[in-house]
Amino acid sequence: MLLTVDPSTTEAISNQGRLELVDDVISDDFVGHINAPGLEGTGPARYRSHVETTRAMFSVFRNELDLVV
């Protein structure tokens, strides 16, 4: 299955910190491939932890998407 990511969703979650949207767009079987302390498990909780950790460590971090057609 091909999943299309809406750039506005990435903007809202990663760049604005709107973590309430994670449950709407991340499936329960999501598997993250970044190994770091505190990023255990799968699903929305893991993704949310990843975003929180990244935003806490790098206050000026921006996840910019380049769209390729």
Long-range contacts (C-beta under 8 A, 24 or more apart in sequence): 5-65, 7-65, 7-67, 10-63, 10-65, 11-63, 13-51, 14-51, 14-54, 14-55, 14-61, 14-62, 14-63, 15-62, 15-63, 17-51, 17-55, 19-48, 19-51, 19-52, 22-47, 22-48, 22-51
